[in-house]
């Protein structure tokens, strides 16, 4: 079970950085954001990464169960 958890964590980090870094660069290009919309965009980036990790974890759990049958 630790194997799928490790893969899900790696997927989270990759997806988070892949979405977060370009978002932060775009937001900071004009100086620090002063509104909540910019903060919301950053939080959505983390949410997307979490969704990708959740899908990865579910997929790996299904594959593990199919292998064990």
TORPA-4810 file (N, C-alpha, C, O; in nm, 3 decimals):
<nodes>
NODE_1_0.082_-0.120_0.000_0.000_0.000_0.000_0.087_0.126_0.000_0.044_0.230_-0.050_X
NODE_2_0.205_0.118_0.054_0.292_0.235_0.058_0.336_0.278_-0.082_0.363_0.395_-0.106_X
NODE_3_0.341_0.182_-0.174_0.384_0.211_-0.310_0.287_0.307_-0.379_0.330_0.405_-0.439_X
NODE_4_0.156_0.280_-0.371_0.060_0.369_-0.437_0.054_0.504_-0.368_0.030_0.606_-0.432_X
NODE_5_0.076_0.505_-0.236_0.076_0.631_-0.164_0.195_0.718_-0.205_0.182_0.839_-0.222_X
NODE_6_0.309_0.655_-0.222_0.429_0.728_-0.267_0.407_0.784_-0.408_0.445_0.898_-0.435_X
NODE_7_0.348_0.704_-0.496_0.323_0.751_-0.632_0.222_0.867_-0.633_0.237_0.962_-0.709_X
NODE_8_0.121_0.858_-0.548_0.021_0.966_-0.539_0.086_1.094_-0.488_0.054_1.203_-0.536_X
NODE_9_0.174_1.082_-0.391_0.244_1.200_-0.338_0.333_1.264_-0.444_0.337_1.386_-0.458_X
NODE_10_0.404_1.181_-0.519_0.487_1.234_-0.628_0.400_1.304_-0.732_0.438_1.409_-0.783_X
NODE_11_0.285_1.246_-0.764_0.195_1.307_-0.860_0.147_1.442_-0.808_0.138_1.538_-0.885_X
NODE_12_0.114_1.450_-0.679_0.071_1.575_-0.620_0.177_1.682_-0.635_0.148_1.794_-0.679_X
NODE_13_0.300_1.650_-0.599_0.409_1.748_-0.605_0.431_1.794_-0.749_0.447_1.914_-0.774_X
NODE_14_0.433_1.700_-0.843_0.454_1.736_-0.983_0.341_1.823_-1.035_0.367_1.925_-1.100_X
NODE_15_0.218_1.785_-1.008_0.104_1.863_-1.057_0.099_2.000_-0.989_0.071_2.101_-1.055_X
NODE_16_0.125_2.003_-0.859_0.122_2.130_-0.787_0.225_2.227_-0.842_0.193_2.342_-0.871_X
NODE_17_0.348_2.181_-0.858_0.453_2.269_-0.908_0.427_2.307_-1.054_0.456_2.420_-1.095_X
NODE_18_0.374_2.214_-1.132_0.346_2.242_-1.271_0.238_2.348_-1.291_0.240_2.419_-1.391_X
NODE_19_0.146_2.358_-1.198_0.039_2.458_-1.207_0.075_2.582_-1.125_0.046_2.694_-1.166_X
NODE_20_0.135_2.562_-1.010_0.161_2.670_-0.916_0.268_2.768_-0.965_0.249_2.889_-0.958_X
NODE_21_0.379_2.716_-1.015_0.490_2.803_-1.055_0.449_2.900_-1.166_0.472_3.020_-1.151_X
NODE_22_0.389_2.854_-1.276_0.348_2.952_-1.377_0.243_3.051_-1.326_0.243_3.168_-1.366_X
NODE_23_0.155_3.005_-1.239_0.053_3.093_-1.182_0.118_3.202_-1.098_0.083_3.319_-1.111_X
NODE_24_0.210_3.164_-1.012_0.278_3.262_-0.926_0.358_3.360_-1.010_0.358_3.480_-0.982_X
NODE_25_0.427_3.310_-1.113_0.505_3.400_-1.198_0.413_3.502_-1.265_0.444_3.621_-1.269_X
NODE_26_0.299_3.455_-1.316_0.205_3.547_-1.381_0.148_3.648_-1.281_0.131_3.765_-1.315_X
NODE_27_0.119_3.605_-1.159_0.063_3.695_-1.059_0.164_3.798_-1.011_0.129_3.915_-0.991_X
NODE_28_0.288_3.757_-0.994_0.389_3.846_-0.939_0.452_3.938_-1.044_0.526_4.030_-1.010_X
NODE_29_0.421_3.912_-1.170_0.475_3.997_-1.275_0.438_4.144_-1.255_0.515_4.234_-1.289_X
NODE_30_0.320_4.167_-1.200_0.272_4.303_-1.178_0.283_4.346_-1.032_0.215_4.439_-0.991_X
NODE_31_0.366_4.281_-0.955_0.379_4.311_-0.812_0.293_4.218_-0.730_0.216_4.138_-0.785_X
NODE_32_0.304_4.227_-0.602_0.225_4.141_-0.514_0.076_4.168_-0.530_0.034_4.284_-0.534_X
NODE_33_-0.003_4.062_-0.539_-0.148_4.082_-0.554_-0.209_4.142_-0.429_-0.168_4.111_-0.317_X
NODE_34_-0.309_4.229_-0.448_-0.374_4.296_-0.335_-0.520_4.254_-0.320_-0.592_4.307_-0.236_X
NODE_35_-0.562_4.161_-0.401_-0.701_4.118_-0.391_-0.708_3.967_-0.366_-0.609_3.895_-0.381_X
NODE_36_-0.825_3.922_-0.327_-0.845_3.781_-0.296_-0.855_3.695_-0.420_-0.835_3.574_-0.412_X
NODE_37_-0.885_3.755_-0.536_-0.893_3.676_-0.659_-0.760_3.611_-0.691_-0.756_3.494_-0.732_X
NODE_38_-0.652_3.683_-0.673_-0.519_3.628_-0.699_-0.489_3.514_-0.602_-0.433_3.412_-0.641_X
NODE_39_-0.526_3.533_-0.478_-0.505_3.427_-0.378_-0.590_3.306_-0.413_-0.546_3.192_-0.399_X
NODE_40_-0.711_3.330_-0.457_-0.801_3.222_-0.494_-0.742_3.140_-0.610_-0.750_3.018_-0.609_X
NODE_41_-0.685_3.207_-0.708_-0.623_3.138_-0.822_-0.512_3.045_-0.773_-0.498_2.933_-0.822_X
NODE_42_-0.434_3.092_-0.679_-0.326_3.010_-0.624_-0.381_2.889_-0.549_-0.326_2.779_-0.560_X
NODE_43_-0.487_2.908_-0.474_-0.548_2.796_-0.401_-0.611_2.695_-0.497_-0.608_2.575_-0.471_X
NODE_44_-0.666_2.743_-0.605_-0.722_2.651_-0.705_-0.610_2.565_-0.764_-0.632_2.448_-0.795_X
NODE_45_-0.493_2.621_-0.780_-0.378_2.545_-0.829_-0.349_2.427_-0.737_-0.326_2.315_-0.783_X
NODE_46_-0.351_2.452_-0.608_-0.328_2.345_-0.511_-0.441_2.242_-0.519_-0.416_2.122_-0.507_X
NODE_47_-0.562_2.289_-0.538_-0.675_2.197_-0.551_-0.664_2.108_-0.673_-0.694_1.989_-0.666_X
NODE_48_-0.620_2.163_-0.784_-0.600_2.084_-0.905_-0.494_1.977_-0.883_-0.509_1.864_-0.929_X
NODE_49_-0.388_2.013_-0.814_-0.283_1.916_-0.784_-0.337_1.805_-0.695_-0.304_1.688_-0.714_X
NODE_50_-0.419_1.842_-0.597_-0.480_1.742_-0.510_-0.571_1.648_-0.588_-0.574_1.528_-0.562_X
NODE_51_-0.646_1.702_-0.682_-0.733_1.620_-0.766_-0.650_1.522_-0.849_-0.685_1.405_-0.860_X
NODE_52_-0.541_1.569_-0.907_-0.454_1.481_-0.985_-0.397_1.369_-0.898_-0.390_1.254_-0.941_X
NODE_53_-0.356_1.403_-0.777_-0.302_1.303_-0.685_-0.410_1.203_-0.644_-0.382_1.083_-0.633_X
NODE_54_-0.531_1.251_-0.622_-0.641_1.162_-0.586_-0.673_1.065_-0.698_-0.696_0.946_-0.673_X
NODE_55_-0.675_1.113_-0.821_-0.699_1.026_-0.935_-0.587_0.923_-0.948_-0.613_0.806_-0.974_X
NODE_56_-0.463_0.968_-0.928_-0.350_0.876_-0.934_-0.360_0.768_-0.826_-0.336_0.651_-0.853_X
NODE_57_-0.395_0.808_-0.705_-0.408_0.712_-0.595_-0.519_0.611_-0.625_-0.500_0.491_-0.607_X
NODE_58_-0.633_0.659_-0.669_-0.745_0.569_-0.700_-0.707_0.471_-0.811_-0.737_0.352_-0.802_X
NODE_59_-0.641_0.522_-0.913_-0.599_0.436_-1.024_-0.503_0.328_-0.975_-0.517_0.211_-1.012_X
NODE_60_-0.406_0.365_-0.892_-0.309_0.268_-0.842_-0.373_0.167_-0.748_-0.334_0.050_-0.748_X
NODE_61_-0.470_0.209_-0.668_-0.541_0.115_-0.580_-0.617_0.014_-0.664_-0.614_-0.106_-0.635_X
NODE_62_-0.685_0.060_-0.766_-0.760_-0.031_-0.854_-0.666_-0.130_-0.920_-0.695_-0.250_-0.925_X
NODE_63_-0.553_-0.082_-0.971_-0.456_-0.172_-1.035_-0.401_-0.275_-0.937_-0.385_-0.392_-0.973_X
NODE_64_-0.373_-0.234_-0.814_-0.324_-0.328_-0.712_-0.427_-0.437_-0.682_-0.393_-0.554_-0.669_X
NODE_65_-0.552_-0.397_-0.673_-0.658_-0.495_-0.643_-0.679_-0.590_-0.759_-0.705_-0.708_-0.738_X
NODE_66_-0.669_-0.540_-0.882_-0.684_-0.626_-0.997_-0.570_-0.726_-1.008_-0.590_-0.840_-1.051_X
NODE_67_-0.449_-0.684_-0.969_-0.333_-0.774_-0.972_-0.347_-0.885_-0.868_-0.306_-0.998_-0.892_X
NODE_68_-0.405_-0.852_-0.754_-0.416_-0.950_-0.646_-0.526_-1.053_-0.669_-0.528_-1.156_-0.602_X
NODE_69_-0.614_-1.026_-0.761_-0.724_-1.122_-0.787_-0.681_-1.233_-0.879_-0.761_-1.321_-0.911_X
</nodes>
